[in-house]
């Protein structure tokens, strides 16, 4: 066992305890896969991350991401939270204003030059949602099919079956207890708020593999949705997404597009440091 720097933070929120909690073991060197998985199960948070020296010379650090049950190649709130923890513990990025993270999907850039850190959404495979999958979800949720206006099957490391409903109100009305993982996986909902609202959309992820009924805030899902919207030419400016409302969280995800060829999508959110110290592991 060794004494390792440890941070517990809250991501995608302005208010500590109202976002998505993340445990970060800053000094991960020497830990085995079993040790990391066991510690992630012990923290019982949606994700726990472990930071290492990068193997790619372009990266500032390498991260491995674990739920209580399995390792993930990429996730949004662990990306922003790990970056915040890495900076909090005195590290300095190779390039001013940009932190480069190495993870299971490759290199992910995090823009830390502004007031809201934001990662570049990784490439996302966009495919039609199979009709039978849609039918199974609609049946399980007792959902009126007329409320569904768009669907997609998205993959950016994790896989998402996304239903876009007519409104945020329709999204919030869904009973998340009606479907469970692993019978369903990646079932996600999005719906627009009326014009003039504080947020543009409400998002819910109701079958997380962490074992929770509903994920508080899911950065990788929002990144996939943003890429989907861009693919369909429905994203040209900035949008704010609310998530976690039904589980008493105040998640805020900030999406913006940087013009270019190809354009880049940034997914941003604030991180609150809640606990800072050491862990024997």
Secondary structure, 3 states (H helix, E strand, C coil): CCEEEEEEEEECCCCCCCCEEEEEECCCCCCCHHHHHHHHHHHCCCEEEEEECCCCCCCCEEEEEECCCCEECCCHHHHHHHHHHHHHCCCCCCECCEEEEEECCEEEEEECCCCCCEEECCCCEEECCCHHHHHHHHHHHCCCHHHEEEEEEEECCCEEEEEEECCHHHHHCCCHHHCCCCCCCCEEEEEECCCCCCCCEEEEECCCCCCCCCECCCHHHHHHHHHHHHHCCCCCCCEEEEECHHHCCCEEEEEEEECCCCCEEEEECCEEEEEEEEEEC
